[in-house]
Amino acid sequence: MKAVLTVIGKDKAGIIANVSTLLFEKNANILDINQTIMNEFFTMVMLVDLSCINISLKELNEILTEKGKILNVSIKIQHEDVFNSMHLV
């Protein structure tokens, strides 16, 4: 099972470290990552393998949302199938 994770917010130190550490602790594997900073805004998109996570996707989403509040960024995760369905033309 794969998911697309996005992070958007004002840039500051530690965003990538915090998100990747949280994913590691839940046994998720980052397959691909793309991040950029535009002026002061940080954006990141990750493709994550969730096939071995030790919690449910719903619980992971809740934990990521809370981590986003702490970091003052928006963190969203969507199952790859949902993401692909939403973006079909």
C-alpha positions, 0 to 999 in steps of 0.5 A, a space after each residue: 500500500 502506497 500513499 502520497 504525503 504533502 507538507 506545506 507551510 513556512 520554512 523552518 529547520 527540522 520539518 523534513 527531520 520531524 516528518 521522516 522520523 515520525 514515518 520511521 517510528 511507524 515503520 513506513 518507508 519513504 520511496 520518493 521525496 521532492 521538496 522545494 522552498 519558494 521564497 519563505 514557503 516550504 513544500 514537500 511531496 513524498 511517496 510512502 510505502 505503508 505496507 509494513 506500518 504498525 498502526 492504521 492509516 487513520 491513526 497515522 493521519 491523526 498523528 501527522 496532523 498533530 505533528 503538523 500543528 506542532 510544526 505550524 505546517 499542513 500535513 496531508 496523507 492520501 492513499 495512492 489510489 485515492 490520489 490517482 482517482 482525484 487527479 484523473 482527467 
